[in-house]
């Protein structure tokens, strides 16, 4: 863990500025069309949430305006569970997106909850 201490500190700071929701709430909001789930993982091709949009953590800031021009859209970011979602959500907020959430514990928690996935 010591090798990731700076990353973990960055994630902890980001989490203070964002709102997390449960995988179950994310699933309900996505299913109703109320929210867009954005997967920031590099592992997208292996397995992902049906209906989610892929924008990797490395390019989300470049891609978001074209793919989601509405800064009022409800966007739920998630990663595998290691913190990239928090950094992405914080970044989108800084860019003016007003309704950004992150999915607590990420894709790992989604799968543990028995929610659907696809390849």
C-alpha positions as CSV (number, residue, x, y, z in Angstrom):
1,X,0.0,0.0,0.0
2,X,2.8,2.4,0.7
3,X,3.7,2.5,-3.0
4,X,0.3,4.1,-3.7
5,X,0.2,6.5,-0.8
6,X,0.2,9.7,-2.9
7,X,-2.6,8.2,-5.2
8,X,-4.6,7.2,-2.2
9,X,-4.3,10.7,-0.7
10,X,-5.4,12.2,-4.0
11,X,-8.4,9.9,-4.0
12,X,-9.3,10.7,-0.4
13,X,-9.2,14.4,-1.2
14,X,-11.4,14.0,-4.3
15,X,-14.0,11.9,-2.3
16,X,-14.5,14.9,0.0
17,X,-15.7,16.9,-3.0
18,X,-18.0,14.4,-4.7
19,X,-21.2,12.5,-3.9
20,X,-21.2,8.7,-4.0
21,X,-24.3,6.5,-4.6
22,X,-24.7,2.8,-4.3
23,X,-24.6,0.4,-7.2
24,X,-28.3,-0.3,-6.7
25,X,-29.2,3.4,-6.9
26,X,-27.0,3.7,-10.0
27,X,-28.7,0.8,-11.6
28,X,-32.2,2.3,-10.9
29,X,-31.2,5.7,-12.3
30,X,-29.7,4.2,-15.4
31,X,-32.6,1.9,-16.0
32,X,-35.1,4.8,-15.7
33,X,-33.1,6.9,-18.2
34,X,-32.4,9.4,-15.4
35,X,-28.6,8.9,-15.5
36,X,-25.7,8.0,-17.7
37,X,-23.2,5.6,-16.3
38,X,-19.6,6.4,-17.4
39,X,-17.1,3.6,-17.0
40,X,-13.5,5.0,-16.7
41,X,-11.8,1.7,-16.5
42,X,-9.3,0.4,-19.0
43,X,-10.8,-3.0,-18.6
44,X,-14.0,-2.1,-20.5
45,X,-13.6,-4.8,-23.1
46,X,-13.4,-7.6,-20.5
47,X,-16.8,-6.9,-19.0
48,X,-18.9,-3.8,-18.3
49,X,-22.3,-2.5,-17.3
50,X,-25.0,-2.8,-20.0
51,X,-25.8,0.7,-21.4
52,X,-22.8,2.3,-19.9
53,X,-20.6,4.7,-21.9
54,X,-16.8,4.1,-21.9
55,X,-14.5,7.1,-21.4
56,X,-11.2,6.1,-19.9
57,X,-9.7,8.0,-17.0
58,X,-6.9,9.2,-19.2
59,X,-9.2,10.9,-21.8
60,X,-12.5,11.6,-20.1
61,X,-11.8,15.4,-19.9
62,X,-11.1,15.4,-23.7
63,X,-14.2,13.3,-24.6
64,X,-16.9,14.4,-22.2
65,X,-18.0,17.7,-23.9
66,X,-18.6,16.0,-27.2
67,X,-20.3,12.9,-25.8
68,X,-22.3,14.6,-23.0
69,X,-22.7,18.3,-23.9
70,X,-25.4,18.9,-21.3
71,X,-23.7,20.0,-18.1
72,X,-26.9,19.3,-16.2
73,X,-27.0,15.6,-17.1
74,X,-26.8,13.2,-14.3
75,X,-23.5,11.3,-14.8
76,X,-22.4,8.4,-12.6
77,X,-18.7,7.6,-12.9
78,X,-17.3,4.2,-11.9
79,X,-14.1,2.3,-12.1
80,X,-13.1,-1.1,-10.7
81,X,-13.2,0.2,-7.2
82,X,-9.8,1.7,-6.6
83,X,-10.5,5.4,-6.8
84,X,-10.3,6.4,-10.4
85,X,-14.0,7.1,-10.3
86,X,-13.5,9.8,-7.7
87,X,-10.8,11.5,-9.7
88,X,-13.0,11.5,-12.8
89,X,-16.0,12.8,-11.0
90,X,-14.1,15.6,-9.4
91,X,-12.6,16.5,-12.7
92,X,-16.0,16.7,-14.4
93,X,-17.3,18.9,-11.6
94,X,-14.4,21.3,-12.1
95,X,-15.4,21.4,-15.8
96,X,-18.8,22.6,-14.9
97,X,-20.9,19.4,-14.8
98,X,-23.4,20.0,-12.0
99,X,-24.9,16.5,-11.4
100,X,-21.9,14.1,-11.2
101,X,-21.9,11.2,-8.8
102,X,-19.6,8.3,-8.3
103,X,-20.6,4.7,-7.7
104,X,-19.3,3.6,-4.4
105,X,-16.8,0.7,-4.6
106,X,-17.2,0.7,-8.4
107,X,-17.6,-2.3,-10.7
108,X,-16.5,-4.7,-8.0
109,X,-19.6,-3.7,-5.9
110,X,-21.9,-3.7,-8.9
111,X,-21.0,-7.4,-9.6
112,X,-21.2,-8.3,-5.9
113,X,-24.7,-6.9,-5.8
114,X,-25.6,-9.3,-8.6
115,X,-26.4,-6.6,-11.1
116,X,-26.1,-7.4,-14.8
117,X,-22.9,-7.2,-16.9
118,X,-22.0,-7.7,-20.5
119,X,-19.0,-8.2,-22.7
